């Protein structure tokens, strides 16, 4: 795991890359602080009036909860309580300088376990999904059972996993069988320009979890001319791609978490479009 690589700091910081991002003004948000060991972890919460399910989201390295306003809005409007911890590698974290990405790795896993416990108390009895972007995408897959033989961090209660891009190949951590234990329904959102030169140069790497996890309820959306930053929703030229990916994520979550018949039918009928290639297995 030590190869999580200090040589991948660029990767996990570009999605990593978040320049100044406007505050989340389009969804009703609150923040609260929980204790994780001796650390204070701030949670950003988007709570609809009558939540039907919970999404625990993990941001990209260097990023922060306020970098994903469009996703929060789409999910909250669809009836999902969205909860996101601010990890120590966030450039907005007050103690960011005290941690490198290697130190942040186990703390992210602890953050997310504590966030799920908080959400289970805040919305008892509701189904829960894990989601994430880039480095956070890897975290969401770990929560869903990836790397289980090494980390034992699977949450068997999760009903679905959504990943926007992934961290690509990580020597010493992501091997051929890394995703063999990723068993929940899974959706990978990526694009044919989803690369970070010098870190992961082949966008096909993001399909590895989709291709190597056990078949059944596995889906991949591959946006045309879509890069690593789609999840932020900031690129006006990619507005239609972002809207399509966000809408698909809602359909997927409703179908797999809520057993919504209309969503199940829409997911079953989904095909490739001029915006994105769609695959299932």
C-alpha positions as CSV (number, residue, x, y, z in Angstrom):
1,X,0.0,0.0,0.0
2,X,3.0,2.3,0.4
3,X,3.0,2.7,-3.4
4,X,-0.2,4.7,-3.2
5,X,2.2,6.6,-4.2
6,X,3.8,9.5,-3.4
7,X,4.5,9.4,-7.2
8,X,0.7,9.7,-7.7
9,X,0.3,12.9,-5.8
10,X,-0.4,14.7,-9.1
11,X,-3.1,12.3,-10.0
12,X,-4.8,12.4,-6.7
13,X,-4.5,16.1,-6.5
14,X,-5.8,17.1,-9.9
15,X,-9.1,15.6,-9.5
16,X,-8.1,16.0,-7.9
17,X,-7.6,19.5,-9.2
18,X,-10.0,21.9,-7.8
19,X,-9.5,25.5,-8.4
20,X,-11.7,28.0,-6.5
21,X,-15.2,26.5,-6.6
22,X,-18.4,28.5,-5.9
23,X,-20.1,27.7,-2.7
24,X,-22.9,25.2,-2.8
25,X,-25.8,27.6,-3.2
26,X,-28.2,25.3,-5.2
27,X,-29.0,22.7,-2.5
28,X,-30.0,23.2,1.1
29,X,-26.9,22.3,3.0
30,X,-25.8,22.1,6.6
31,X,-22.6,21.1,8.2
32,X,-21.9,19.2,11.4
33,X,-18.8,17.9,13.1
34,X,-18.2,14.3,14.3
35,X,-15.3,12.8,16.2
36,X,-13.2,10.2,14.5
37,X,-10.7,9.1,17.1
38,X,-9.1,12.3,18.3
39,X,-9.9,14.1,15.1
40,X,-12.8,16.5,14.3
41,X,-14.3,15.6,10.9
42,X,-16.7,18.1,9.3
43,X,-19.6,16.6,7.4
44,X,-21.5,18.5,4.7
45,X,-25.1,17.3,4.5
46,X,-27.8,17.8,1.8
47,X,-31.1,16.7,3.3
48,X,-34.3,16.5,1.3
49,X,-37.6,16.9,3.1
50,X,-38.4,13.2,3.1
51,X,-35.2,11.2,2.3
52,X,-35.6,7.8,0.7
53,X,-32.0,6.7,0.8
54,X,-28.5,7.9,1.8
55,X,-25.4,8.5,-0.3
56,X,-22.1,8.8,1.4
57,X,-19.7,10.7,-0.9
58,X,-15.9,10.9,-0.9
59,X,-14.2,13.8,-2.7
60,X,-11.1,13.7,-4.8
61,X,-7.7,14.3,-3.3
62,X,-7.2,18.0,-2.6
63,X,-10.8,18.7,-3.3
64,X,-13.6,19.5,-0.9
65,X,-17.4,19.0,-0.5
66,X,-18.2,22.4,-2.1
67,X,-16.6,21.2,-5.4
68,X,-19.6,19.0,-6.3
69,X,-22.7,21.3,-6.3
70,X,-24.4,19.7,-9.3
71,X,-24.2,16.2,-7.9
72,X,-25.5,17.2,-4.5
73,X,-28.4,19.0,-6.1
74,X,-29.4,16.2,-8.4
75,X,-29.2,13.5,-5.7
76,X,-31.0,15.6,-3.0
77,X,-33.8,16.5,-5.5
78,X,-34.2,12.8,-6.2
79,X,-34.8,12.2,-2.5
80,X,-31.4,11.1,-1.3
81,X,-29.7,12.4,1.9
82,X,-26.1,13.2,0.8
83,X,-23.3,13.2,3.4
84,X,-19.7,14.0,2.6
85,X,-16.8,14.2,5.0
86,X,-13.9,16.6,4.5
87,X,-10.8,14.5,4.4
88,X,-7.5,15.6,5.7
89,X,-5.9,15.8,2.2
90,X,-8.4,18.5,1.2
91,X,-6.7,21.8,0.5
92,X,-9.4,23.4,2.5
93,X,-8.8,21.2,5.6
94,X,-7.3,23.3,8.4
95,X,-4.6,20.7,9.1
96,X,-3.9,19.8,5.4
97,X,-0.2,20.5,5.8
98,X,0.1,17.8,8.5
99,X,-0.8,14.9,6.2
100,X,0.5,13.5,2.9
101,X,-1.6,11.2,0.7
102,X,-0.1,8.1,2.3
103,X,-1.2,9.2,5.8
104,X,-4.6,10.3,4.4
105,X,-5.4,6.9,3.0
106,X,-6.4,5.0,6.3
107,X,-7.9,8.2,7.7
108,X,-10.2,8.4,4.7
109,X,-11.4,4.9,5.3
110,X,-12.0,5.8,9.0
111,X,-13.8,9.0,8.0
112,X,-16.2,7.1,5.8
113,X,-17.0,4.4,8.3
114,X,-17.8,7.1,10.9
115,X,-19.9,9.0,8.3
116,X,-21.9,5.9,7.5
117,X,-22.5,5.4,11.2
118,X,-23.6,9.0,11.6
119,X,-25.9,8.7,8.6
120,X,-27.5,5.5,9.9
121,X,-28.5,7.3,13.0
122,X,-29.6,10.5,11.2
123,X,-31.7,8.5,8.7
124,X,-32.4,5.1,10.4
125,X,-33.6,2.3,8.3
126,X,-32.8,3.9,4.9
127,X,-30.8,2.1,2.2
128,X,-27.3,3.4,1.7
129,X,-24.9,3.8,-1.2
130,X,-21.2,4.8,-1.5
131,X,-20.1,7.3,-4.2
132,X,-16.9,9.2,-4.9
133,X,-14.7,11.0,-7.4
134,X,-11.1,10.1,-8.4
135,X,-9.3,9.2,-5.1
136,X,-12.8,9.2,-3.5
137,X,-13.9,6.8,-6.2
138,X,-11.3,4.3,-5.0
139,X,-12.7,4.8,-1.4
140,X,-16.3,4.1,-2.6
141,X,-15.2,0.9,-4.2
142,X,-13.3,-0.2,-1.1
143,X,-16.5,0.4,0.9
144,X,-18.2,-1.8,-1.6
145,X,-15.7,-4.6,-1.2
146,X,-12.7,-3.9,-3.4
147,X,-9.4,-4.9,-2.0
148,X,-11.2,-6.7,0.7
149,X,-8.5,-9.4,1.2
150,X,-6.0,-6.6,2.0
151,X,-8.1,-4.0,3.8
152,X,-11.2,-5.7,5.2
153,X,-13.1,-2.4,4.9
154,X,-16.2,-3.6,3.1
155,X,-19.6,-2.5,4.4
156,X,-22.0,-5.3,3.7
157,X,-25.0,-3.0,4.2
158,X,-24.2,-0.9,1.1
159,X,-26.8,-1.3,-1.7
160,X,-24.8,0.3,-4.6
161,X,-21.6,2.0,-5.5
162,X,-21.1,5.0,-7.9
163,X,-17.7,6.0,-9.0
164,X,-16.8,9.1,-11.1
165,X,-13.4,8.2,-12.7
166,X,-11.0,6.3,-10.5
167,X,-7.4,6.5,-9.4
168,X,-6.3,4.3,-12.2
169,X,-3.6,1.7,-11.7
170,X,-1.7,1.9,-8.4
171,X,1.3,-0.6,-8.3
172,X,1.4,-2.5,-5.0
173,X,-2.3,-1.7,-4.3
174,X,-4.4,-2.3,-7.4
175,X,-3.7,-5.8,-8.7
176,X,-5.5,-8.1,-11.1
177,X,-7.9,-9.4,-8.4
178,X,-8.5,-6.0,-6.6
179,X,-12.1,-5.8,-7.8
180,X,-13.0,-9.5,-7.6
181,X,-14.8,-8.7,-4.3
182,X,-16.6,-5.6,-5.6
183,X,-20.0,-7.3,-5.5
184,X,-22.7,-4.6,-5.1
185,X,-24.4,-3.0,-8.1
186,X,-21.8,-0.7,-9.6
187,X,-21.8,2.3,-11.9
188,X,-18.5,3.8,-13.3
189,X,-18.7,7.3,-14.9
190,X,-15.7,8.1,-17.0
191,X,-14.8,9.6,-20.4
192,X,-12.5,9.1,-23.4
193,X,-10.3,12.0,-22.3
194,X,-10.2,10.9,-18.6
195,X,-6.4,11.0,-18.3
196,X,-3.8,12.9,-16.2
197,X,-0.5,12.9,-18.2
198,X,2.3,11.2,-16.3
199,X,0.0,9.5,-13.8
200,X,-2.6,7.6,-15.8
201,X,-2.3,8.1,-19.5
202,X,-4.9,5.6,-20.7
203,X,-8.6,6.3,-19.9
204,X,-9.4,2.6,-20.3
205,X,-7.8,2.1,-16.8
206,X,-11.0,3.5,-15.3
207,X,-13.0,0.6,-16.8
208,X,-10.9,-2.0,-14.8
209,X,-13.4,-2.2,-11.9
210,X,-16.3,-2.5,-14.3
211,X,-14.6,-5.2,-16.3
212,X,-13.0,-7.3,-13.5
213,X,-15.7,-7.2,-10.8
214,X,-18.2,-10.0,-10.7
215,X,-20.8,-9.7,-13.5
216,X,-24.3,-8.6,-12.8
217,X,-25.7,-5.1,-12.2
218,X,-22.4,-3.5,-13.4
219,X,-22.6,-0.5,-15.7
220,X,-20.2,1.9,-17.4
221,X,-20.9,5.4,-18.9
222,X,-18.1,6.6,-21.1
223,X,-18.6,10.2,-22.1
224,X,-17.4,11.4,-25.4
225,X,-14.7,14.1,-25.1
226,X,-15.2,13.9,-21.3
227,X,-12.2,14.4,-19.0
228,X,-11.3,13.8,-15.4
229,X,-13.2,16.8,-14.0
230,X,-16.7,15.9,-15.1
231,X,-18.0,15.3,-11.5
232,X,-17.4,18.9,-10.6
233,X,-19.9,20.1,-13.3
234,X,-18.0,23.3,-13.8
235,X,-17.2,23.0,-17.6
236,X,-20.0,24.7,-19.5
237,X,-19.0,23.0,-22.7
238,X,-19.7,19.6,-21.0
239,X,-23.1,20.6,-19.4
240,X,-25.0,18.1,-21.5
241,X,-22.6,15.3,-20.6
242,X,-22.7,16.2,-16.9
243,X,-26.5,16.3,-16.9
244,X,-26.7,12.9,-18.6
245,X,-24.2,11.3,-16.2
246,X,-26.0,12.8,-13.2
247,X,-29.4,11.7,-14.4
248,X,-28.1,8.2,-15.1
249,X,-26.6,8.0,-11.5
250,X,-30.1,8.9,-10.2
251,X,-31.7,6.2,-12.3
252,X,-29.1,3.7,-11.2
253,X,-29.5,4.5,-7.5
254,X,-33.3,4.5,-7.6
255,X,-33.3,1.1,-9.4
256,X,-30.7,-0.6,-7.2
257,X,-31.3,1.0,-3.8
258,X,-35.0,1.7,-3.9
259,X,-36.2,-1.0,-6.3
260,X,-38.1,1.7,-8.2
261,X,-39.9,0.0,-11.1
262,X,-39.7,2.9,-13.4
263,X,-36.0,3.4,-12.8
264,X,-35.4,-0.3,-13.3
265,X,-37.1,-0.1,-16.7
266,X,-35.2,3.0,-17.7
267,X,-31.9,1.4,-16.7
268,X,-32.7,-1.8,-18.6
269,X,-33.6,0.2,-21.7
270,X,-30.5,2.5,-21.5
271,X,-28.3,2.4,-24.6
272,X,-25.4,4.3,-26.0
273,X,-26.1,7.9,-27.3
274,X,-24.1,10.6,-29.1
275,X,-23.2,11.9,-25.6
276,X,-21.9,8.6,-24.1
277,X,-21.2,5.0,-24.7
278,X,-23.1,2.8,-22.3
279,X,-22.0,-0.7,-21.3
280,X,-23.5,-3.3,-18.9
281,X,-22.4,-6.8,-17.8
